[in-house]
Amino acid sequence: MFPVRCFSCGKPIGAVYEEYKQRSDKGEDKKKILKDLGVERYCCKAIFLGNVELIDTVGKFKKS
């Protein structure tokens, strides 16, 4: 799950994640995407570039 706000600065970043995901899946340069979306701070960029979708993997395990 992608965070709604940046952990460091508090800037709302969750609203642009879907567009970022779509464009990066098409093979567009990630640096250009972030610049177009207005993500300029290093802390916010780190969240986008370091995010790993694990919800499908975790969903396979059942509660004990």
N, CA, C, O and CB atoms as a CASP TS submission, in Angstrom:
PFRMAT TS
TARGET T0000
AUTHOR 0000-0000-0000
METHOD Language model
MODEL 1
PARENT N/A
ATOM      1  N   MET     1       0.839  -1.171   0.000  1.00  0.00           N
ATOM      2  CA  MET     1       0.000   0.000   0.000  1.00  0.00           C
ATOM      3  C   MET     1       0.886   1.238   0.000  1.00  0.00           C
ATOM      4  O   MET     1       1.884   1.305   0.718  1.00  0.00           O
ATOM      5  CB  MET     1      -0.956  -0.004   1.210  1.00  0.00           C
ATOM      6  N   PHE     2       0.516   2.193  -0.797  1.00  0.00           N
ATOM      7  CA  PHE     2       1.292   3.417  -0.929  1.00  0.00           C
ATOM      8  C   PHE     2       0.811   4.441   0.100  1.00  0.00           C
ATOM      9  O   PHE     2      -0.395   4.593   0.295  1.00  0.00           O
ATOM     10  CB  PHE     2       1.180   3.987  -2.366  1.00  0.00           C
ATOM     11  N   PRO     3       1.731   5.144   0.758  1.00  0.00           N
ATOM     12  CA  PRO     3       1.317   6.136   1.774  1.00  0.00           C
ATOM     13  C   PRO     3       0.639   7.348   1.141  1.00  0.00           C
ATOM     14  O   PRO     3       0.930   7.721   0.005  1.00  0.00           O
ATOM     15  CB  PRO     3       2.532   6.598   2.593  1.00  0.00           C
ATOM     16  N   VAL     4      -0.258   7.944   1.893  1.00  0.00           N
ATOM     17  CA  VAL     4      -0.983   9.121   1.424  1.00  0.00           C
ATOM     18  C   VAL     4      -0.090  10.353   1.479  1.00  0.00           C
ATOM     19  O   VAL     4      -0.145  11.207   0.594  1.00  0.00           O
ATOM     20  CB  VAL     4      -2.252   9.346   2.261  1.00  0.00           C
ATOM     21  N   ARG     5       0.732  10.442   2.520  1.00  0.00           N
ATOM     22  CA  ARG     5       1.635  11.577   2.705  1.00  0.00           C
ATOM     23  C   ARG     5       3.067  11.090   2.839  1.00  0.00           C
ATOM     24  O   ARG     5       3.319   9.946   3.217  1.00  0.00           O
ATOM     25  CB  ARG     5       1.232  12.401   3.940  1.00  0.00           C
ATOM     26  N   CYS     6       4.001  11.979   2.523  1.00  0.00           N
ATOM     27  CA  CYS     6       5.420  11.688   2.710  1.00  0.00           C
ATOM     28  C   CYS     6       5.699  11.560   4.200  1.00  0.00           C
ATOM     29  O   CYS     6       5.202  12.350   5.002  1.00  0.00           O
ATOM     30  CB  CYS     6       6.315  12.794   2.070  1.00  0.00           C
ATOM     31  N   PHE     7       6.496  10.558   4.567  1.00  0.00           N
ATOM     32  CA  PHE     7       6.800  10.330   5.978  1.00  0.00           C
ATOM     33  C   PHE     7       7.641  11.463   6.568  1.00  0.00           C
ATOM     34  O   PHE     7       7.507  11.770   7.753  1.00  0.00           O
ATOM     35  CB  PHE     7       7.528   9.001   6.146  1.00  0.00           C
ATOM     36  N   SER     8       8.494  12.081   5.776  1.00  0.00           N
ATOM     37  CA  SER     8       9.404  13.106   6.281  1.00  0.00           C
ATOM     38  C   SER     8       8.806  14.504   6.289  1.00  0.00           C
ATOM     39  O   SER     8       8.806  15.177   7.320  1.00  0.00           O
ATOM     40  CB  SER     8      10.651  13.113   5.464  1.00  0.00           C
ATOM     41  N   CYS     9       8.295  14.943   5.142  1.00  0.00           N
ATOM     42  CA  CYS     9       7.857  16.337   5.032  1.00  0.00           C
ATOM     43  C   CYS     9       6.345  16.514   5.138  1.00  0.00           C
ATOM     44  O   CYS     9       5.878  17.627   5.377  1.00  0.00           O
ATOM     45  CB  CYS     9       8.327  16.909   3.730  1.00  0.00           C
ATOM     46  N   GLY    10       5.578  15.453   4.967  1.00  0.00           N
ATOM     47  CA  GLY    10       4.133  15.545   5.091  1.00  0.00           C
ATOM     48  C   GLY    10       3.399  15.978   3.840  1.00  0.00           C
ATOM     49  O   GLY    10       2.189  16.201   3.888  1.00  0.00           O
ATOM     50  N   LYS    11       4.097  16.103   2.716  1.00  0.00           N
ATOM     51  CA  LYS    11       3.453  16.510   1.471  1.00  0.00           C
ATOM     52  C   LYS    11       2.533  15.391   0.975  1.00  0.00           C
ATOM     53  O   LYS    11       2.931  14.226   0.987  1.00  0.00           O
ATOM     54  CB  LYS    11       4.514  16.866   0.393  1.00  0.00           C
ATOM     55  N   PRO    12       1.309  15.720   0.539  1.00  0.00           N
ATOM     56  CA  PRO    12       0.415  14.694  -0.006  1.00  0.00           C
ATOM     57  C   PRO    12       0.957  14.147  -1.326  1.00  0.00           C
ATOM     58  O   PRO    12       1.142  14.898  -2.284  1.00  0.00           O
ATOM     59  CB  PRO    12      -1.002  15.267  -0.211  1.00  0.00           C
ATOM     60  N   ILE    13       1.210  12.841  -1.373  1.00  0.00           N
ATOM     61  CA  ILE    13       1.760  12.227  -2.585  1.00  0.00           C
ATOM     62  C   ILE    13       0.911  11.068  -3.089  1.00  0.00           C
ATOM     63  O   ILE    13       1.147  10.568  -4.189  1.00  0.00           O
ATOM     64  CB  ILE    13       3.169  11.743  -2.325  1.00  0.00           C
ATOM     65  N   GLY    14      -0.063  10.638  -2.312  1.00  0.00           N
ATOM     66  CA  GLY    14      -0.881   9.490  -2.677  1.00  0.00           C
ATOM     67  C   GLY    14      -1.743   9.732  -3.905  1.00  0.00           C
ATOM     68  O   GLY    14      -2.084   8.785  -4.614  1.00  0.00           O
ATOM     69  N   ALA    15      -2.098  10.972  -4.167  1.00  0.00           N
ATOM     70  CA  ALA    15      -2.990  11.300  -5.277  1.00  0.00           C
ATOM     71  C   ALA    15      -2.328  11.105  -6.640  1.00  0.00           C
ATOM     72  O   ALA    15      -3.025  10.887  -7.631  1.00  0.00           O
ATOM     73  CB  ALA    15      -3.468  12.728  -5.146  1.00  0.00           C
ATOM     74  N   VAL    16      -1.017  11.178  -6.710  1.00  0.00           N
ATOM     75  CA  VAL    16      -0.336  11.065  -7.997  1.00  0.00           C
ATOM     76  C   VAL    16       0.268   9.682  -8.221  1.00  0.00           C
ATOM     77  O   VAL    16       0.906   9.446  -9.247  1.00  0.00           O
ATOM     78  CB  VAL    16       0.746  12.113  -8.098  1.00  0.00           C
ATOM     79  N   TYR    17       0.074   8.765  -7.268  1.00  0.00           N
ATOM     80  CA  TYR    17       0.696   7.443  -7.384  1.00  0.00           C
ATOM     81  C   TYR    17       0.136   6.635  -8.545  1.00  0.00           C
ATOM     82  O   TYR    17       0.896   5.962  -9.241  1.00  0.00           O
ATOM     83  CB  TYR    17       0.511   6.670  -6.098  1.00  0.00           C
ATOM     84  N   GLU    18      -1.168   6.682  -8.772  1.00  0.00           N
ATOM     85  CA  GLU    18      -1.769   5.890  -9.859  1.00  0.00           C
ATOM     86  C   GLU    18      -1.205   6.295 -11.218  1.00  0.00           C
ATOM     87  O   GLU    18      -0.879   5.436 -12.038  1.00  0.00           O
ATOM     88  CB  GLU    18      -3.298   6.055  -9.861  1.00  0.00           C
ATOM     89  N   GLU    19      -1.090   7.604 -11.457  1.00  0.00           N
ATOM     90  CA  GLU    19      -0.523   8.071 -12.733  1.00  0.00           C
ATOM     91  C   GLU    19       0.939   7.661 -12.852  1.00  0.00           C
ATOM     92  O   GLU    19       1.390   7.256 -13.923  1.00  0.00           O
ATOM     93  CB  GLU    19      -0.654   9.605 -12.861  1.00  0.00           C
ATOM     94  N   TYR    20       1.682   7.767 -11.743  1.00  0.00           N
ATOM     95  CA  TYR    20       3.084   7.343 -11.733  1.00  0.00           C
ATOM     96  C   TYR    20       3.195   5.865 -12.082  1.00  0.00           C
ATOM     97  O   TYR    20       4.038   5.482 -12.892  1.00  0.00           O
ATOM     98  CB  TYR    20       3.727   7.617 -10.358  1.00  0.00           C
ATOM     99  N   LYS    21       2.357   5.037 -11.483  1.00  0.00           N
ATOM    100  CA  LYS    21       2.382   3.589 -11.711  1.00  0.00           C
ATOM    101  C   LYS    21       2.066   3.256 -13.163  1.00  0.00           C
ATOM    102  O   LYS    21       2.743   2.425 -13.769  1.00  0.00           O
ATOM    103  CB  LYS    21       1.386   2.883 -10.783  1.00  0.00           C
ATOM    104  N   GLN    22       1.053   3.889 -13.721  1.00  0.00           N
ATOM    105  CA  GLN    22       0.656   3.638 -15.108  1.00  0.00           C
ATOM    106  C   GLN    22       1.767   4.016 -16.072  1.00  0.00           C
ATOM    107  O   GLN    22       2.092   3.255 -16.984  1.00  0.00           O
ATOM    108  CB  GLN    22      -0.616   4.412 -15.450  1.00  0.00           C
ATOM    109  N   ARG    23       2.346   5.183 -15.872  1.00  0.00           N
ATOM    110  CA  ARG    23       3.394   5.655 -16.775  1.00  0.00           C
ATOM    111  C   ARG    23       4.677   4.854 -16.644  1.00  0.00           C
ATOM    112  O   ARG    23       5.360   4.614 -17.640  1.00  0.00           O
ATOM    113  CB  ARG    23       3.682   7.111 -16.517  1.00  0.00           C
ATOM    114  N   SER    24       5.015   4.434 -15.420  1.00  0.00           N
ATOM    115  CA  SER    24       6.237   3.646 -15.245  1.00  0.00           C
ATOM    116  C   SER    24       6.060   2.238 -15.799  1.00  0.00           C
ATOM    117  O   SER    24       7.028   1.645 -16.275  1.00  0.00           O
ATOM    118  CB  SER    24       6.628   3.583 -13.762  1.00  0.00           C
ATOM    119  N   ASP    25       4.849   1.690 -15.748  1.00  0.00           N
ATOM    120  CA  ASP    25       4.586   0.377 -16.334  1.00  0.00           C
ATOM    121  C   ASP    25       4.717   0.409 -17.852  1.00  0.00           C
ATOM    122  O   ASP    25       5.046  -0.604 -18.468  1.00  0.00           O
ATOM    123  CB  ASP    25       3.195  -0.109 -15.941  1.00  0.00           C
ATOM    124  N   LYS    26       4.462   1.560 -18.455  1.00  0.00           N
ATOM    125  CA  LYS    26       4.608   1.706 -19.909  1.00  0.00           C
ATOM    126  C   LYS    26       6.067   1.839 -20.328  1.00  0.00           C
ATOM    127  O   LYS    26       6.383   1.751 -21.514  1.00  0.00           O
ATOM    128  CB  LYS    26       3.824   2.918 -20.395  1.00  0.00           C
ATOM    129  N   GLY    27       6.958   2.052 -19.361  1.00  0.00           N
ATOM    130  CA  GLY    27       8.380   2.130 -19.661  1.00  0.00           C
ATOM    131  C   GLY    27       8.941   3.534 -19.734  1.00  0.00           C
ATOM    132  O   GLY    27      10.079   3.720 -20.163  1.00  0.00           O
ATOM    133  N   GLU    28       8.177   4.512 -19.329  1.00  0.00           N
ATOM    134  CA  GLU    28       8.643   5.906 -19.355  1.00  0.00           C
ATOM    135  C   GLU    28       9.704   6.118 -18.269  1.00  0.00           C
ATOM    136  O   GLU    28       9.709   5.417 -17.256  1.00  0.00           O
ATOM    137  CB  GLU    28       7.449   6.894 -19.154  1.00  0.00           C
ATOM    138  N   ASP    29      10.586   7.070 -18.481  1.00  0.00           N
ATOM    139  CA  ASP    29      11.662   7.367 -17.539  1.00  0.00           C
ATOM    140  C   ASP    29      11.088   7.875 -16.217  1.00  0.00           C
ATOM    141  O   ASP    29      10.298   8.819 -16.199  1.00  0.00           O
ATOM    142  CB  ASP    29      12.633   8.405 -18.136  1.00  0.00           C
ATOM    143  N   LYS    30      11.488   7.247 -15.116  1.00  0.00           N
ATOM    144  CA  LYS    30      10.929   7.575 -13.806  1.00  0.00           C
ATOM    145  C   LYS    30      11.293   8.982 -13.357  1.00  0.00           C
ATOM    146  O   LYS    30      10.507   9.644 -12.678  1.00  0.00           O
ATOM    147  CB  LYS    30      11.402   6.577 -12.777  1.00  0.00           C
ATOM    148  N   LYS    31      12.466   9.434 -13.729  1.00  0.00           N
ATOM    149  CA  LYS    31      12.880  10.793 -13.364  1.00  0.00           C
ATOM    150  C   LYS    31      11.964  11.828 -14.026  1.00  0.00           C
ATOM    151  O   LYS    31      11.568  12.810 -13.399  1.00  0.00           O
ATOM    152  CB  LYS    31      14.355  11.040 -13.773  1.00  0.00           C
ATOM    153  N   LYS    32      11.639  11.599 -15.285  1.00  0.00           N
ATOM    154  CA  LYS    32      10.761  12.515 -16.017  1.00  0.00           C
ATOM    155  C   LYS    32       9.340  12.486 -15.456  1.00  0.00           C
ATOM    156  O   LYS    32       8.686  13.524 -15.356  1.00  0.00           O
ATOM    157  CB  LYS    32      10.744  12.158 -17.509  1.00  0.00           C
ATOM    158  N   ILE    33       8.870  11.301 -15.094  1.00  0.00           N
ATOM    159  CA  ILE    33       7.524  11.176 -14.528  1.00  0.00           C
ATOM    160  C   ILE    33       7.413  11.984 -13.233  1.00  0.00           C
ATOM    161  O   ILE    33       6.470  12.754 -13.052  1.00  0.00           O
ATOM    162  CB  ILE    33       7.179   9.690 -14.265  1.00  0.00           C
ATOM    163  N   LEU    34       8.377  11.801 -12.343  1.00  0.00           N
ATOM    164  CA  LEU    34       8.334  12.509 -11.061  1.00  0.00           C
ATOM    165  C   LEU    34       8.403  14.021 -11.255  1.00  0.00           C
ATOM    166  O   LEU    34       7.746  14.774 -10.536  1.00  0.00           O
ATOM    167  CB  LEU    34       9.482  12.047 -10.161  1.00  0.00           C
ATOM    168  N   LYS    35       9.194  14.461 -12.221  1.00  0.00           N
ATOM    169  CA  LYS    35       9.293  15.895 -12.500  1.00  0.00           C
ATOM    170  C   LYS    35       7.960  16.429 -13.024  1.00  0.00           C
ATOM    171  O   LYS    35       7.513  17.500 -12.612  1.00  0.00           O
ATOM    172  CB  LYS    35      10.420  16.173 -13.520  1.00  0.00           C
ATOM    173  N   ASP    36       7.323  15.682 -13.936  1.00  0.00           N
ATOM    174  CA  ASP    36       6.033  16.099 -14.491  1.00  0.00           C
ATOM    175  C   ASP    36       4.936  16.151 -13.428  1.00  0.00           C
ATOM    176  O   ASP    36       4.044  16.998 -13.489  1.00  0.00           O
ATOM    177  CB  ASP    36       5.618  15.154 -15.608  1.00  0.00           C
ATOM    178  N   LEU    37       5.007  15.247 -12.459  1.00  0.00           N
ATOM    179  CA  LEU    37       3.987  15.178 -11.417  1.00  0.00           C
ATOM    180  C   LEU    37       4.234  16.176 -10.284  1.00  0.00           C
ATOM    181  O   LEU    37       3.386  16.332  -9.405  1.00  0.00           O
ATOM    182  CB  LEU    37       3.927  13.776 -10.854  1.00  0.00           C
ATOM    183  N   GLY    38       5.370  16.844 -10.295  1.00  0.00           N
ATOM    184  CA  GLY    38       5.661  17.859  -9.293  1.00  0.00           C
ATOM    185  C   GLY    38       6.279  17.307  -8.018  1.00  0.00           C
ATOM    186  O   GLY    38       6.250  17.963  -6.977  1.00  0.00           O
ATOM    187  N   VAL    39       6.837  16.108  -8.095  1.00  0.00           N
ATOM    188  CA  VAL    39       7.510  15.514  -6.930  1.00  0.00           C
ATOM    189  C   VAL    39       8.971  15.919  -7.024  1.00  0.00           C
ATOM    190  O   VAL    39       9.718  15.379  -7.840  1.00  0.00           O
ATOM    191  CB  VAL    39       7.345  13.929  -6.882  1.00  0.00           C
ATOM    192  N   GLU    40       9.386  16.881  -6.180  1.00  0.00           N
ATOM    193  CA  GLU    40      10.726  17.445  -6.297  1.00  0.00           C
ATOM    194  C   GLU    40      11.626  17.147  -5.108  1.00  0.00           C
ATOM    195  O   GLU    40      12.849  17.141  -5.252  1.00  0.00           O
ATOM    196  CB  GLU    40      10.631  18.916  -6.478  1.00  0.00           C
ATOM    197  N   ARG    41      11.052  16.901  -3.944  1.00  0.00           N
ATOM    198  CA  ARG    41      11.857  16.677  -2.751  1.00  0.00           C
ATOM    199  C   ARG    41      12.435  15.264  -2.750  1.00  0.00           C
ATOM    200  O   ARG    41      11.806  14.318  -3.224  1.00  0.00           O
ATOM    201  CB  ARG    41      11.020  16.912  -1.487  1.00  0.00           C
ATOM    202  N   TYR    42      13.637  15.144  -2.211  1.00  0.00           N
ATOM    203  CA  TYR    42      14.319  13.854  -2.177  1.00  0.00           C
ATOM    204  C   TYR    42      13.562  12.837  -1.331  1.00  0.00           C
ATOM    205  O   TYR    42      13.515  11.654  -1.668  1.00  0.00           O
ATOM    206  CB  TYR    42      15.730  14.021  -1.642  1.00  0.00           C
ATOM    207  N   CYS    43      12.979  13.294  -0.248  1.00  0.00           N
ATOM    208  CA  CYS    43      12.269  12.367   0.636  1.00  0.00           C
ATOM    209  C   CYS    43      11.047  11.778  -0.075  1.00  0.00           C
ATOM    210  O   CYS    43      10.753  10.593   0.079  1.00  0.00           O
ATOM    211  CB  CYS    43      11.838  13.081   1.939  1.00  0.00           C
ATOM    212  N   CYS    44      10.347  12.591  -0.842  1.00  0.00           N
ATOM    213  CA  CYS    44       9.175  12.115  -1.577  1.00  0.00           C
ATOM    214  C   CYS    44       9.584  11.183  -2.710  1.00  0.00           C
ATOM    215  O   CYS    44       8.932  10.167  -2.951  1.00  0.00           O
ATOM    216  CB  CYS    44       8.373  13.298  -2.132  1.00  0.00           C
ATOM    217  N   LYS    45      10.655  11.525  -3.398  1.00  0.00           N
ATOM    218  CA  LYS    45      11.149  10.667  -4.486  1.00  0.00           C
ATOM    219  C   LYS    45      11.558   9.298  -3.957  1.00  0.00           C
ATOM    220  O   LYS    45      11.339   8.281  -4.616  1.00  0.00           O
ATOM    221  CB  LYS    45      12.341  11.331  -5.201  1.00  0.00           C
ATOM    222  N   ALA    46      12.150   9.274  -2.773  1.00  0.00           N
ATOM    223  CA  ALA    46      12.589   8.008  -2.180  1.00  0.00           C
ATOM    224  C   ALA    46      11.408   7.087  -1.915  1.00  0.00           C
ATOM    225  O   ALA    46      11.529   5.871  -2.060  1.00  0.00           O
ATOM    226  CB  ALA    46      13.354   8.264  -0.879  1.00  0.00           C
ATOM    227  N   ILE    47      10.275   7.648  -1.530  1.00  0.00           N
ATOM    228  CA  ILE    47       9.089   6.830  -1.283  1.00  0.00           C
ATOM    229  C   ILE    47       8.585   6.230  -2.586  1.00  0.00           C
ATOM    230  O   ILE    47       8.218   5.055  -2.621  1.00  0.00           O
ATOM    231  CB  ILE    47       7.981   7.662  -0.613  1.00  0.00           C
ATOM    232  N   PHE    48       8.559   7.018  -3.661  1.00  0.00           N
ATOM    233  CA  PHE    48       8.111   6.506  -4.955  1.00  0.00           C
ATOM    234  C   PHE    48       9.049   5.420  -5.474  1.00  0.00           C
ATOM    235  O   PHE    48       8.597   4.363  -5.914  1.00  0.00           O
ATOM    236  CB  PHE    48       8.014   7.645  -5.972  1.00  0.00           C
ATOM    237  N   LEU    49      10.337   5.678  -5.423  1.00  0.00           N
ATOM    238  CA  LEU    49      11.301   4.745  -5.997  1.00  0.00           C
ATOM    239  C   LEU    49      11.529   3.521  -5.126  1.00  0.00           C
ATOM    240  O   LEU    49      11.933   2.472  -5.628  1.00  0.00           O
ATOM    241  CB  LEU    49      12.610   5.443  -6.230  1.00  0.00           C
ATOM    242  N   GLY    50      11.276   3.638  -3.833  1.00  0.00           N
ATOM    243  CA  GLY    50      11.512   2.525  -2.931  1.00  0.00           C
ATOM    244  C   GLY    50      10.282   1.693  -2.621  1.00  0.00           C
ATOM    245  O   GLY    50      10.370   0.718  -1.875  1.00  0.00           O
ATOM    246  N   ASN    51       9.139   2.060  -3.180  1.00  0.00           N
ATOM    247  CA  ASN    51       7.899   1.349  -2.890  1.00  0.00           C
ATOM    248  C   ASN    51       7.877  -0.010  -3.602  1.00  0.00           C
ATOM    249  O   ASN    51       8.206  -0.115  -4.783  1.00  0.00           O
ATOM    250  CB  ASN    51       6.683   2.198  -3.313  1.00  0.00           C
ATOM    251  N   VAL    52       7.481  -1.046  -2.853  1.00  0.00           N
ATOM    252  CA  VAL    52       7.330  -2.392  -3.404  1.00  0.00           C
ATOM    253  C   VAL    52       5.927  -2.866  -3.069  1.00  0.00           C
ATOM    254  O   VAL    52       5.522  -2.845  -1.907  1.00  0.00           O
ATOM    255  CB  VAL    52       8.417  -3.381  -2.838  1.00  0.00           C
ATOM    256  N   GLU    53       5.184  -3.294  -4.081  1.00  0.00           N
ATOM    257  CA  GLU    53       3.820  -3.784  -3.871  1.00  0.00           C
ATOM    258  C   GLU    53       3.865  -5.186  -3.278  1.00  0.00           C
ATOM    259  O   GLU    53       4.192  -6.148  -3.974  1.00  0.00           O
ATOM    260  CB  GLU    53       3.019  -3.782  -5.199  1.00  0.00           C
ATOM    261  N   LEU    54       3.538  -5.305  -1.998  1.00  0.00           N
ATOM    262  CA  LEU    54       3.563  -6.591  -1.313  1.00  0.00           C
ATOM    263  C   LEU    54       2.184  -7.089  -0.917  1.00  0.00           C
ATOM    264  O   LEU    54       2.070  -8.179  -0.356  1.00  0.00           O
ATOM    265  CB  LEU    54       4.421  -6.497  -0.097  1.00  0.00           C
ATOM    266  N   ILE    55       1.132  -6.327  -1.189  1.00  0.00           N
ATOM    267  CA  ILE    55      -0.199  -6.679  -0.719  1.00  0.00           C
ATOM    268  C   ILE    55      -0.658  -8.020  -1.275  1.00  0.00           C
ATOM    269  O   ILE    55      -1.319  -8.777  -0.564  1.00  0.00           O
ATOM    270  CB  ILE    55      -1.189  -5.597  -1.097  1.00  0.00           C
ATOM    271  N   ASP    56      -0.330  -8.338  -2.524  1.00  0.00           N
ATOM    272  CA  ASP    56      -0.726  -9.621  -3.095  1.00  0.00           C
ATOM    273  C   ASP    56       0.029 -10.775  -2.454  1.00  0.00           C
ATOM    274  O   ASP    56      -0.539 -11.846  -2.236  1.00  0.00           O
ATOM    275  CB  ASP    56      -0.496  -9.621  -4.599  1.00  0.00           C
ATOM    276  N   THR    57       1.294 -10.567  -2.153  1.00  0.00           N
ATOM    277  CA  THR    57       2.106 -11.598  -1.514  1.00  0.00           C
ATOM    278  C   THR    57       1.622 -11.864  -0.088  1.00  0.00           C
ATOM    279  O   THR    57       1.486 -13.016   0.322  1.00  0.00           O
ATOM    280  CB  THR    57       3.587 -11.186  -1.506  1.00  0.00           C
ATOM    281  N   VAL    58       1.370 -10.814   0.649  1.00  0.00           N
ATOM    282  CA  VAL    58       0.947 -10.955   2.044  1.00  0.00           C
ATOM    283  C   VAL    58      -0.464 -11.543   2.117  1.00  0.00           C
ATOM    284  O   VAL    58      -0.780 -12.272   3.057  1.00  0.00           O
ATOM    285  CB  VAL    58       0.997  -9.588   2.768  1.00  0.00           C
ATOM    286  N   GLY    59      -1.304 -11.237   1.143  1.00  0.00           N
ATOM    287  CA  GLY    59      -2.664 -11.723   1.137  1.00  0.00           C
ATOM    288  C   GLY    59      -2.786 -13.233   1.002  1.00  0.00           C
ATOM    289  O   GLY    59      -3.844 -13.786   1.305  1.00  0.00           O
ATOM    290  N   LYS    60      -1.740 -13.914   0.557  1.00  0.00           N
ATOM    291  CA  LYS    60      -1.769 -15.364   0.392  1.00  0.00           C
ATOM    292  C   LYS    60      -1.724 -16.100   1.733  1.00  0.00           C
ATOM    293  O   LYS    60      -2.151 -17.252   1.818  1.00  0.00           O
ATOM    294  CB  LYS    60      -0.608 -15.808  -0.476  1.00  0.00           C
ATOM    295  N   PHE    61      -1.217 -15.455   2.767  1.00  0.00           N
ATOM    296  CA  PHE    61      -1.098 -16.094   4.069  1.00  0.00           C
ATOM    297  C   PHE    61      -2.342 -15.842   4.906  1.00  0.00           C
ATOM    298  O   PHE    61      -2.900 -14.745   4.894  1.00  0.00           O
ATOM    299  CB  PHE    61       0.146 -15.590   4.802  1.00  0.00           C
ATOM    300  N   LYS    62      -2.764 -16.853   5.620  1.00  0.00           N
ATOM    301  CA  LYS    62      -3.953 -16.681   6.452  1.00  0.00           C
ATOM    302  C   LYS    62      -3.558 -16.409   7.897  1.00  0.00           C
ATOM    303  O   LYS    62      -2.450 -16.720   8.333  1.00  0.00           O
ATOM    304  CB  LYS    62      -4.853 -17.923   6.371  1.00  0.00           C
ATOM    305  N   LYS    63      -4.497 -15.821   8.621  1.00  0.00           N
ATOM    306  CA  LYS    63      -4.257 -15.515  10.027  1.00  0.00           C
ATOM    307  C   LYS    63      -4.171 -16.811  10.832  1.00  0.00           C
ATOM    308  O   LYS    63      -4.806 -17.812  10.500  1.00  0.00           O
ATOM    309  CB  LYS    63      -5.373 -14.599  10.587  1.00  0.00           C
ATOM    310  N   SER    64      -3.383 -16.768  11.882  1.00  0.00           N
ATOM    311  CA  SER    64      -3.303 -17.965  12.731  1.00  0.00           C
ATOM    312  C   SER    64      -4.017 -17.761  14.043  1.00  0.00           C
ATOM    313  O   SER    64      -4.048 -18.667  14.876  1.00  0.00           O
ATOM    314  CB  SER    64      -1.856 -18.341  12.992  1.00  0.00           C
TER
END
